[in-house]
Amino acid sequence: MRKLSMALLVGATLVGCGGDPEAESQEIVSNLIEAGFPANDIMVADGAVYVGRDAHVTLEASREMLQAPEGSAEQYRTTNLVGSGVTKICINPTADFNSYTNLSQGLDQAISNYNERGLRITFARGPATDCTATITAQTTTGTGGQAGFPSGGLPYGNFFIGTGLQAYSVDVNEHVITHEVGHAIGFRHSDYYNRSISCGAGGDEGDAGVGAILIPGTPTTATFGGSIMNSCFSANETGEWTSSDLTALDFLYPGAAVANCSSYSFTSYRGQNGQQIRCNCAAVSSGSVWGTDLYTDDSNVCVAAVHAGAIPTTGGTVLVTIQPGQGSYTGTTRNGITTSSYGAWAGSFSISGQTPAPSSCSSYSFTSYRGQNGTQVRCGCPAVSTGSVWGTDLYTDDSNVCVAAVHAGVIPATGGTVRVTIQPGQSSYTGTTRNGITTSSYGAWSGSFSLSL
């Protein structure tokens, strides 16, 4: 975990994210090396220890890396996550931070980025009440940012934003702050394995074997501009999530509920094209809507969602995507809803429904995926009765997926949705008893899979 420091890369103008006693620093370095981090990836500066250029590692966090994990190695993250006891994180800016208008506005927009996702964790600008954890927003020199990773189930306690970012747009400040908060709740750089992808130079930050765990459903390779968590950023960032960022957030911190669509003013999102907001609609009665497929951003979202076929009139959850304004809008009648035509308008949105239920896991032949290592398949399991399984954590690819998922602790015996990740074949598989399921041992086999939520 280096104290992650984000830097601006000039040209495309990019930037990347960035007192312990000497004895403590030496112990931290020793712990990091023992945990598997390359020595040339560890830096000591001003009495603090960093990995990955912008991830600060505390003594407690370095010791935590050496603790035995519960279960498989894949569950042990040097990018420790925020525990379930944390429900509201208050970000408290210092007076100096507040004196920079673009930094201050960027913080507000970064907080909105997270809160719009309906995650199990909410954020508030402090001082605020009912905080279960706090992060202090502070200033530093330069045009990047610095933060660290969670420890002990709590987010990293502060982040630093360079005052040189005052010269850049609010959107750029929003991007950098969103990035640093991402580190504070457990995200690695998306291009940690090759910083030159976003920075134009730089190598592998190191993963310590289990220190950089791919989040299911996200790409295995990074691209320039492909994630708000890239090591470096440009001077024309929008500050908004990419689709893979949204997948990662929803996977790590899924919310049990989403806000009502009526709580959003979608006209305030003009210019944030591509921004997506998940919200809930109650039973639909009436409301004004202009357009078809693309609707004016002052239209009633829930009525438009019925018109678009995204939800029935009884309501449901929708995904609203902010779109550019149009020269004209055409009204039509669909699904019992008649919308109106209109001329030019400065902002629009489109609407889609919830992700459809996944296919049954029994409909897949996972042996046919051999060699497609890293490929992920989302599928559903009914209540589990019986089925043959070989292995523990890594299972032979002819094993019963749903029985294996109960054994792995991913779903209960009553069933649920799982993500199956294709893995290489192993020279041997060890059977164990877990969660009421006993699996068998086996020798060499040509293909495997692992399971997660």
C-alpha positions as CSV (number, residue, x, y, z in Angstrom):
1,M,0.0,0.0,0.0
2,R,2.1,3.0,-0.9
3,K,0.7,6.4,0.1
4,L,-1.0,6.7,-3.2
5,S,-0.2,9.9,-4.9
6,M,-1.9,11.0,-8.0
7,A,-0.1,12.9,-10.7
8,L,-1.1,15.2,-13.6
9,L,0.3,14.1,-16.9
10,V,1.0,17.3,-18.8
11,G,0.7,17.2,-22.6
12,A,-2.5,15.2,-22.4
13,T,-1.9,16.9,-19.1
14,L,-1.9,13.9,-16.9
15,V,-1.5,13.7,-13.1
16,G,-1.0,10.7,-10.8
17,C,-2.0,10.2,-7.2
18,G,0.4,10.2,-5.0
19,G,5.6,11.5,11.9
20,D,6.4,8.0,12.2
21,P,9.6,7.4,14.2
22,E,12.4,5.8,12.3
23,A,11.9,2.4,14.1
24,E,8.2,2.3,13.0
25,S,9.2,3.1,9.4
26,Q,11.7,0.3,9.4
27,E,9.1,-2.1,10.7
28,I,6.6,-1.0,8.1
29,V,9.2,-1.6,5.3
30,S,10.1,-5.0,6.7
31,N,6.4,-6.0,6.9
32,L,5.8,-4.9,3.4
33,I,8.7,-6.9,2.1
34,E,7.6,-9.9,4.0
35,A,4.1,-9.4,2.6
36,G,5.6,-9.6,-0.9
37,F,5.9,-6.0,-2.1
38,P,9.0,-5.4,-4.2
39,A,11.6,-3.4,-2.3
40,N,12.0,-0.9,-5.2
41,D,8.3,-0.2,-4.9
42,I,8.5,1.1,-1.3
43,M,9.4,4.7,-0.6
44,V,10.0,6.5,2.7
45,A,9.4,10.2,2.6
46,D,9.0,12.7,5.4
47,G,8.8,9.9,7.9
48,A,6.0,8.1,6.1
49,V,6.1,4.9,4.1
50,Y,4.4,4.6,0.7
51,V,3.8,1.9,-2.0
52,G,2.4,2.4,-5.5
53,R,3.4,6.0,-5.4
54,D,0.4,7.3,-3.6
55,A,-0.7,4.7,-1.0
56,H,0.4,5.5,2.5
57,V,0.9,2.5,4.8
58,T,0.5,2.8,8.5
59,L,2.2,0.5,11.0
60,E,-1.2,-1.1,11.9
61,A,-2.0,-1.7,8.2
62,S,1.4,-3.3,7.5
63,R,0.9,-5.6,10.5
64,E,-2.6,-6.5,9.2
65,M,-1.1,-7.7,5.9
66,L,0.9,-10.3,7.8
67,Q,-2.2,-11.7,9.6
68,A,-3.5,-15.1,8.4
69,P,-6.5,-14.6,6.3
70,E,-9.8,-16.3,6.9
71,G,-10.4,-18.8,4.2
72,S,-8.5,-18.6,0.9
73,A,-5.7,-16.3,0.0
74,E,-7.9,-14.5,-2.5
75,Q,-9.9,-13.1,0.5
76,Y,-6.8,-11.4,1.9
77,R,-6.5,-7.9,0.5
78,T,-3.8,-5.4,1.2
79,T,-6.4,-3.0,-0.1
80,N,-8.6,-3.8,2.9
81,L,-12.2,-2.9,2.6
82,V,-14.4,-0.8,4.8
83,G,-16.3,-3.0,7.3
84,S,-20.1,-3.3,7.5
85,G,-20.1,-1.3,10.8
86,V,-19.3,1.8,8.8
87,T,-22.4,3.2,7.2
88,K,-21.8,7.0,7.0
89,I,-18.4,8.5,6.3
90,C,-18.0,12.2,7.0
91,I,-15.3,14.0,5.1
92,N,-14.1,17.0,7.1
93,P,-12.2,19.6,5.1
94,T,-9.7,21.8,6.8
95,A,-10.1,25.6,6.8
96,D,-7.2,25.8,4.3
97,F,-8.9,23.3,2.0
98,N,-12.1,25.3,2.1
99,S,-10.3,28.5,1.1
100,Y,-9.7,27.0,-2.4
101,T,-13.0,27.3,-4.2
102,N,-12.3,24.7,-6.9
103,L,-11.1,22.1,-4.3
104,S,-14.1,22.8,-2.2
105,Q,-16.6,22.5,-5.0
106,G,-14.8,19.4,-6.3
107,L,-15.3,17.8,-2.9
108,D,-19.0,18.4,-3.0
109,Q,-19.2,16.8,-6.4
110,A,-17.0,13.8,-5.4
111,I,-19.3,13.2,-2.5
112,S,-22.3,13.3,-4.9
113,N,-20.5,10.8,-7.1
114,Y,-20.6,8.2,-4.4
115,N,-24.0,9.0,-2.9
116,E,-25.7,8.8,-6.3
117,R,-24.8,5.1,-6.5
118,G,-27.0,4.0,-3.7
119,L,-24.1,2.2,-2.0
120,R,-24.3,0.7,1.5
121,I,-22.0,3.5,2.6
122,T,-23.0,7.1,2.3
123,F,-20.8,10.2,2.5
124,A,-21.4,13.6,4.0
125,R,-19.4,16.8,4.1
126,G,-18.6,17.5,7.7
127,P,-19.1,18.6,10.3
128,A,-22.1,16.3,10.3
129,T,-23.9,14.0,12.7
130,D,-24.2,10.2,12.9
131,C,-20.8,9.6,11.3
132,T,-19.5,6.1,11.8
133,A,-16.1,7.1,10.3
134,T,-14.4,10.3,9.3
135,I,-11.8,11.3,6.7
136,T,-10.0,14.7,6.8
137,A,-9.6,16.5,3.5
138,Q,-6.3,18.4,3.6
139,T,-4.1,20.4,1.2
140,T,-0.6,19.7,0.0
141,T,1.7,21.2,-2.7
142,G,1.5,20.3,-6.4
143,T,-1.3,19.2,-8.7
144,G,-2.0,15.7,-7.5
145,G,-3.4,13.9,-4.5
146,Q,-2.5,11.4,-1.8
147,A,-4.4,8.9,0.3
148,G,-4.0,5.5,1.8
149,F,-5.9,2.2,2.1
150,P,-8.4,1.1,4.8
151,S,-7.3,-0.6,8.0
152,G,-9.2,-2.4,10.7
153,G,-12.4,-2.0,8.8
154,L,-12.2,1.8,8.7
155,P,-11.4,4.0,5.7
156,Y,-8.0,5.7,5.6
157,G,-8.3,8.7,7.8
158,N,-7.2,11.6,5.5
159,F,-6.3,12.6,2.0
160,F,-4.3,15.4,0.6
161,I,-5.1,17.5,-2.5
162,G,-2.5,19.7,-4.2
163,T,-3.4,23.4,-4.1
164,G,-2.1,23.6,-7.7
165,L,-5.4,22.0,-8.8
166,Q,-7.1,25.3,-8.0
167,A,-5.9,26.4,-11.5
168,Y,-7.8,23.5,-13.1
169,S,-11.6,23.1,-13.5
170,V,-13.9,21.9,-10.8
171,D,-14.4,18.7,-12.8
172,V,-10.7,17.9,-12.6
173,N,-10.8,18.5,-8.8
174,E,-13.8,16.3,-8.6
175,H,-11.9,13.6,-10.5
176,V,-8.9,13.7,-8.2
177,I,-10.9,13.8,-5.0
178,T,-13.2,11.0,-6.1
179,H,-10.0,9.0,-6.9
180,E,-8.4,9.6,-3.5
181,V,-11.6,8.7,-1.7
182,G,-11.6,5.5,-3.8
183,H,-8.2,4.6,-2.3
184,A,-9.4,5.4,1.2
185,I,-12.2,2.8,0.8
186,G,-10.0,0.2,-0.8
187,F,-9.5,0.6,-4.5
188,R,-6.1,0.1,-6.1
189,H,-5.0,1.8,-9.3
190,S,-6.7,0.2,-12.3
191,D,-3.3,0.2,-14.1
192,Y,-1.2,-0.7,-11.0
193,Y,0.6,-3.3,-13.1
194,N,1.8,-0.8,-15.7
195,R,1.6,2.9,-14.8
196,S,2.7,3.9,-18.2
197,I,-0.8,3.1,-19.5
198,S,-2.1,6.3,-18.0
199,C,1.1,8.2,-17.1
200,G,3.2,7.6,-20.2
201,A,6.0,6.2,-18.0
202,G,6.4,4.0,-15.0
203,G,6.2,0.3,-14.2
204,D,4.5,-2.2,-11.9
205,E,3.5,-1.1,-8.5
206,G,3.5,-4.7,-7.4
207,D,0.6,-6.8,-6.1
208,A,2.3,-8.8,-3.3
209,G,0.7,-11.9,-4.7
210,V,-2.7,-11.1,-3.4
211,G,-2.3,-7.3,-3.1
212,A,-4.3,-6.4,-6.2
213,I,-7.4,-8.4,-6.6
214,L,-9.4,-8.1,-9.8
215,I,-13.0,-7.0,-9.0
216,P,-15.4,-9.4,-10.7
217,G,-17.0,-7.9,-13.8
218,T,-14.3,-5.4,-14.5
219,P,-11.7,-5.5,-17.3
220,T,-8.4,-7.4,-16.7
221,T,-6.5,-4.7,-18.7
222,A,-6.5,-1.0,-18.2
223,T,-6.9,1.7,-20.9
224,F,-6.1,5.4,-20.9
225,G,-9.2,7.2,-19.6
226,G,-10.8,3.9,-18.8
227,S,-11.2,4.4,-15.1
228,I,-11.3,7.2,-12.6
229,M,-8.8,5.0,-10.7
230,N,-6.1,5.2,-13.4
231,S,-2.8,6.2,-11.9
232,C,-2.7,9.5,-13.8
233,F,-5.3,11.9,-15.1
234,S,-5.6,14.6,-17.7
235,A,-6.5,18.3,-17.6
236,N,-9.8,17.7,-19.3
237,E,-11.3,15.1,-17.0
238,T,-15.1,15.2,-16.4
239,G,-14.9,13.8,-12.9
240,E,-17.5,11.1,-13.7
241,W,-17.4,7.4,-13.3
242,T,-16.8,5.0,-16.2
243,S,-18.9,1.9,-16.6
244,S,-16.2,-0.3,-15.1
245,D,-16.0,2.0,-12.1
246,L,-19.7,1.6,-11.5
247,T,-19.4,-2.2,-11.7
248,A,-16.6,-2.1,-9.2
249,L,-18.5,0.2,-6.7
250,D,-21.7,-1.8,-6.9
251,F,-19.8,-5.1,-6.4
252,L,-17.8,-4.0,-3.4
253,Y,-20.4,-1.8,-1.6
254,P,-23.8,-2.9,-2.9
255,G,-26.7,-1.0,-1.4
256,A,-29.9,-2.6,-0.1
257,A,-32.0,0.3,-1.4
258,V,-31.8,3.2,-3.8
259,A,-33.1,6.7,-3.5
260,N,-36.4,7.7,-5.0
261,C,-36.1,9.3,-8.4
262,S,-38.2,12.3,-7.3
263,S,-35.3,13.2,-5.0
264,Y,-33.1,14.1,-8.0
265,S,-33.1,17.3,-10.0
266,F,-31.9,16.0,-13.3
267,T,-31.6,19.5,-14.9
268,S,-28.6,20.0,-12.5
269,Y,-26.7,17.3,-14.3
270,R,-26.5,19.1,-17.6
271,G,-23.1,18.7,-19.3
272,Q,-22.3,15.5,-17.3
273,N,-23.2,13.4,-20.3
274,G,-22.9,9.6,-19.7
275,Q,-23.3,10.0,-15.9
276,Q,-25.7,7.3,-14.6
277,I,-28.0,7.5,-11.6
278,R,-29.9,4.5,-10.3
279,C,-33.1,5.4,-8.6
280,N,-36.5,4.0,-7.6
281,C,-40.0,4.7,-8.9
282,A,-43.2,4.1,-7.0
283,A,-46.4,3.3,-8.8
284,V,-46.8,5.8,-11.6
285,S,-49.9,8.0,-11.7
286,S,-49.3,11.1,-13.8
287,G,-46.6,13.6,-14.9
288,S,-45.4,15.6,-17.8
289,V,-42.9,14.1,-20.3
290,W,-41.4,15.4,-23.5
291,G,-39.7,13.2,-26.1
292,T,-39.3,9.5,-27.0
293,D,-36.3,7.4,-25.9
294,L,-34.5,10.7,-25.3
295,Y,-36.5,12.9,-22.9
296,T,-36.1,16.5,-21.8
297,D,-34.3,16.6,-18.5
298,D,-37.3,18.3,-16.8
299,S,-39.6,15.4,-17.7
300,N,-41.0,13.1,-15.0
301,V,-38.5,10.3,-14.9
302,C,-40.9,7.6,-13.7
303,V,-43.6,8.4,-16.2
304,A,-40.9,8.4,-18.9
305,A,-39.6,5.1,-17.7
306,V,-43.0,3.5,-18.2
307,H,-43.2,5.1,-21.7
308,A,-39.8,3.7,-22.5
309,G,-40.8,0.2,-21.3
310,A,-38.1,0.2,-18.5
311,I,-40.7,-0.5,-15.8
312,P,-44.4,-1.3,-15.5
313,T,-46.9,1.2,-14.0
314,T,-46.4,-0.5,-10.6
315,G,-42.9,1.0,-10.4
316,G,-39.4,-0.3,-10.1
317,T,-35.7,0.6,-10.2
318,V,-34.3,2.4,-13.2
319,L,-30.9,3.6,-14.5
320,V,-31.0,7.2,-15.8
321,T,-28.3,8.2,-18.2
322,I,-27.6,11.9,-18.7
323,Q,-27.6,12.9,-22.4
324,P,-26.9,16.1,-24.4
325,G,-29.7,18.5,-25.2
326,Q,-31.4,18.0,-28.5
327,G,-32.7,20.3,-31.3
328,S,-36.2,18.8,-31.0
329,Y,-38.1,16.1,-29.2
330,T,-40.9,14.0,-30.6
331,G,-43.9,12.9,-28.6
332,T,-45.5,9.4,-29.0
333,T,-47.8,7.0,-27.3
334,R,-46.3,3.9,-25.7
335,N,-47.3,1.6,-22.9
336,G,-50.4,3.7,-22.1
337,I,-48.3,6.9,-21.8
338,T,-48.5,9.8,-24.2
339,T,-45.6,12.2,-24.3
340,S,-45.4,15.6,-25.9
341,S,-43.2,17.1,-28.6
342,Y,-40.9,20.0,-28.0
343,G,-38.3,22.1,-29.7
344,A,-34.7,22.7,-28.6
345,W,-33.9,21.9,-25.0
346,A,-30.6,22.1,-23.1
347,G,-30.5,18.7,-21.5
348,S,-31.8,15.1,-21.9
349,F,-31.8,11.7,-20.3
350,S,-32.4,8.2,-21.4
351,I,-33.7,5.3,-19.2
352,S,-33.2,1.6,-18.9
353,G,-34.5,-0.9,-16.4
354,Q,-32.9,-3.2,-13.9
355,T,-30.4,-5.8,-14.9
356,P,-32.3,-8.9,-15.9
357,A,-32.2,-12.0,-13.7
358,P,-29.1,-14.1,-14.5
359,S,-29.4,-17.5,-16.3
360,S,-29.4,-20.6,-14.3
361,C,-25.9,-21.9,-13.6
362,S,-27.1,-25.4,-14.7
363,S,-27.4,-24.0,-18.2
364,Y,-23.7,-23.5,-18.6
365,S,-21.0,-26.1,-19.4
366,F,-18.0,-24.6,-17.7
367,T,-15.6,-27.2,-19.1
368,S,-16.2,-25.5,-22.5
369,Y,-14.5,-22.3,-21.0
370,R,-11.1,-23.9,-20.6
371,G,-8.3,-21.6,-21.5
372,Q,-10.5,-18.5,-21.1
373,N,-8.9,-17.7,-17.7
374,G,-10.3,-14.7,-16.0
375,T,-13.6,-14.9,-17.9
376,Q,-16.5,-14.4,-15.6
377,V,-20.0,-15.7,-15.8
378,R,-22.9,-14.5,-13.6
379,C,-25.6,-17.1,-13.0
380,G,-28.3,-18.1,-10.6
381,C,-28.6,-21.1,-8.2
382,P,-31.8,-22.5,-6.8
383,A,-31.9,-24.1,-3.4
384,V,-29.0,-26.6,-3.2
385,S,-29.7,-30.3,-2.7
386,T,-26.9,-32.6,-4.0
387,G,-24.1,-32.6,-6.5
388,S,-20.5,-33.6,-6.9
389,V,-17.7,-31.2,-6.2
390,W,-13.9,-31.6,-6.2
391,G,-11.6,-29.1,-4.5
392,T,-11.6,-26.1,-2.1
393,D,-11.7,-22.5,-3.3
394,L,-10.5,-23.7,-6.7
395,Y,-12.9,-26.4,-8.0
396,T,-12.6,-28.7,-11.0
397,D,-14.6,-27.2,-13.9
398,D,-17.0,-30.2,-14.0
399,S,-18.0,-29.6,-10.4
400,N,-21.6,-28.6,-9.5
401,V,-21.3,-24.8,-9.4
402,C,-24.2,-24.2,-6.9
403,V,-23.0,-26.9,-4.4
404,A,-19.5,-25.5,-4.7
405,A,-20.8,-22.0,-4.1
406,V,-22.4,-23.1,-0.8
407,H,-19.2,-24.8,0.2
408,A,-17.2,-21.6,-0.6
409,G,-19.6,-19.6,1.5
410,V,-20.7,-17.4,-1.4
411,I,-24.4,-18.3,-1.1
412,P,-26.6,-20.1,1.5
413,A,-28.2,-23.4,0.8
414,T,-31.3,-21.6,-0.2
415,G,-29.6,-20.4,-3.4
416,G,-28.6,-17.0,-4.8
417,T,-26.6,-15.4,-7.6
418,V,-22.9,-16.1,-8.1
419,R,-20.0,-15.0,-10.3
420,V,-18.0,-17.9,-11.7
421,T,-14.4,-17.0,-12.7
422,I,-12.6,-19.4,-15.1
423,Q,-9.2,-20.5,-13.7
424,P,-6.3,-22.7,-15.0
425,G,-6.3,-26.4,-14.3
426,Q,-4.4,-27.5,-11.2
427,S,-2.1,-30.4,-10.5
428,S,-4.3,-31.5,-7.5
429,Y,-7.4,-30.5,-5.6
430,T,-8.1,-30.9,-1.9
431,G,-11.5,-31.8,-0.5
432,T,-12.8,-30.3,2.7
433,T,-16.0,-29.9,4.7
434,R,-17.5,-26.4,4.9
435,N,-20.9,-25.0,5.4
436,G,-22.4,-28.5,5.5
437,I,-20.9,-29.5,2.2
438,T,-18.1,-32.1,1.8
439,T,-16.0,-31.9,-1.4
440,S,-13.7,-34.6,-2.7
441,S,-9.9,-34.5,-3.5
442,Y,-8.6,-35.2,-7.0
443,G,-5.4,-35.2,-8.9
444,A,-4.5,-33.2,-12.0
445,W,-7.4,-31.7,-14.0
446,S,-7.4,-29.4,-17.0
447,G,-9.7,-26.6,-15.8
448,S,-11.0,-24.9,-12.7
449,F,-13.3,-22.2,-11.5
450,S,-13.5,-19.9,-8.4
451,L,-16.6,-18.3,-7.0
452,S,-17.6,-14.9,-5.6
453,L,-20.7,-12.8,-5.2
